[in-house]
Amino acid sequence: MANLNVEFMGLKLKNPIVVGACTLSATVEGAQELERAGAAAIVYKSLFEEQIQMERAQLADELDEYTDRNAEMTSIFPAIEHAGAKAHIMRLSEVKKSVSIPVIASLNCVYDVTWFDYAKQLEEAGVDALELNFYQMPGNVDKTAAQLEDEKVKIVETLKERLTIPFCIKLSPYYTNTLNFVNRLDQAGASAFVLFNRLFQPEIDTNTESHVTNFNLSHQGDFKLGLRYVGLFYKKIEGGLCGTNGIYTSEDVLQMLLSGANIVQMVSTLYKNKPTHIAQVLAELEQWMDKKGYKSIDEFRGKLSDSELKASDIYYRAQYLDFILHPEEIINKYPMR
């Protein structure tokens, strides 16, 4: 029988299916359901510094509403403070204690000092690893791409010194040279990389002429950009590789593994097909491996990566060269009606 065991960030996982950060694992019951379905690990929903700061400011505004209404006091709520990350970490600790599979904490911060502070608090909560979400909308036209990247590299170097647990970087693809940037983060001490982050994009309702926020799930196949970079990084960096964003089926998982990923993260397909979908994907992975004669994932992982393919430019093509060079073949295969 096929052995699905893999290793990621030094963690021994029973298979390559990890549930990405989402609300499905936000409760003890949800996390346990994911474990029963076969998930090898859980990334707990993200801790957003921006949300904490907004909640803290909102609380301050609400408390200040009644300030000085009584001449005898400066505040009628003198001892009330926002709990900050404490509530999030408490719920995370409860989930961690309720399952036997590894739990990874996800973190989004704005300032250097809070990266270090919250990362340490999450480590002390007992999680097995951290996932740091690196994405920043440039707000200063004078700041260069090099400066933005240098800031992130410094954060990784400092966290490597201060943490005892491994941490991966969940990255956006919007860097001047992603290959160089990941290589620098790898050398700075990051344990692995998750490619790529699914980002919020603004949307406008033209009827109300206002911005709207929709819960947009990824679509199957959205992982192709990540597939390209996983294939390019395999055997070229020390850190592990995780593919994410639009991975729905066992076929999608296999594509990532063949490209060189250690694991994949699933989210959207679990909202659409329920957590039990994990068991189906795992069963199909085993069937494929048995059919191909593979005993372990390591036997075929990275088989179709850039490092393993000889004299191939498949990962470097950005245009439809086949159509440009041989249009008649495409036309014959897909005749116009």
DAFEN-V173588 format. One record per pair of residues at least 6 apart in sequence whose ideal C-beta (glycine too) atoms are under 7 Angstrom apart, sorted by the first residue. I is the first residue (numbers start at 1). J is the second residue. If there is no record, write none. Layout:
# DAFEN-V173588
i->(I	I)
j->(J	J)
This chain:
# DAFEN-V173588
i->(1	2	2	2	2	2	3	3	4	4	4	4	4	4	4	5	5	6	6	6	6	6	6	7	7	8	8	8	8	8	9	9	9	9	9	9	10	11	11	11	11	13	13	13	14	15	15	15	16	16	16	16	16	16	16	17	17	17	17	17	17	17	17	18	18	18	18	18	18	18	19	19	19	19	19	19	19	19	20	20	20	20	20	21	21	21	21	21	21	22	22	23	24	24	24	24	25	25	25	25	25	25	26	28	28	28	31	31	31	31	32	32	33	34	34	35	35	35	37	37	37	37	38	38	38	39	39	40	41	41	41	42	42	42	42	43	43	43	43	44	44	44	44	44	44	45	46	46	46	46	47	47	47	47	47	47	48	49	49	49	49	49	50	52	52	55	56	59	63	63	63	66	67	67	68	70	85	85	89	89	89	92	92	92	93	93	95	96	96	96	96	102	102	103	103	104	104	104	104	104	105	105	105	106	106	107	107	107	107	107	107	108	109	109	112	115	115	116	116	116	119	119	119	120	122	123	123	123	127	128	129	129	129	129	130	130	131	131	131	132	132	132	133	133	134	134	134	134	135	135	135	136	138	145	149	149	152	153	153	153	156	156	156	156	157	157	159	160	160	166	167	167	168	168	168	168	168	168	169	169	169	170	170	171	171	171	171	171	171	172	172	172	173	173	175	178	179	182	182	182	183	186	186	186	190	191	191	192	192	192	192	193	193	193	194	194	194	195	195	195	195	195	195	196	196	196	198	198	202	203	203	203	204	205	217	217	217	218	218	218	219	220	220	220	221	222	222	223	223	223	223	223	223	223	226	226	226	227	227	227	227	228	230	230	230	230	230	230	231	231	231	231	231	231	232	232	233	233	234	234	234	234	234	234	234	235	235	235	236	240	241	241	241	242	242	242	242	242	243	243	243	244	244	246	247	247	247	247	248	249	250	250	250	250	253	253	253	254	256	257	257	257	258	258	258	259	259	260	260	260	269	270	294	302	306	322	323)
j->(286	286	289	290	294	295	295	296	14	15	16	282	285	286	297	13	14	13	15	16	262	263	297	13	262	192	240	242	262	263	129	166	168	191	192	240	166	41	102	128	129	40	41	263	40	38	40	282	40	253	257	262	263	264	297	38	39	40	264	266	278	281	282	39	40	41	43	263	264	265	25	34	39	42	43	266	267	270	43	244	265	266	267	43	44	45	46	106	131	45	267	45	30	34	270	275	31	34	42	44	45	95	45	94	95	98	42	95	98	99	98	99	275	42	275	99	100	101	275	276	278	279	278	279	282	101	278	101	101	102	104	99	101	103	104	104	106	131	265	92	95	103	104	105	106	106	106	107	108	133	85	88	106	107	108	118	108	108	109	110	114	118	110	84	85	82	82	82	75	77	80	76	74	75	74	76	118	121	121	122	125	105	125	127	125	126	103	103	125	126	127	128	129	127	128	127	128	129	130	131	122	127	130	131	133	118	119	122	130	132	133	133	115	118	155	155	159	158	159	162	130	159	163	162	130	163	164	165	165	165	165	166	167	168	165	167	168	170	194	167	169	170	170	197	152	169	170	171	172	197	199	148	148	176	175	181	185	184	185	188	185	188	189	190	188	189	167	188	189	191	190	191	190	191	192	193	194	242	185	190	193	194	197	182	193	194	195	196	197	196	197	199	196	225	181	229	232	193	233	237	237	237	238	239	239	239	240	239	240	241	242	239	241	242	242	244	265	226	229	230	242	243	244	225	226	245	218	245	211	211	212	214	211	212	268	271	272	245	246	268	246	246	248	252	246	245	246	243	244	245	246	247	252	256	243	244	245	243	255	256	259	315	241	243	256	259	260	261	259	260	304	305	306	315	306	315	241	260	241	259	260	302	305	306	307	302	305	307	307	262	260	261	262	261	262	263	264	265	256	261	264	264	265	268	253	256	264	266	269	281	281	284	285	288	264	281	285	288	264	297	300	301	300	303	304	304	305	301	302	305	277	277	300	308	315	330	330)
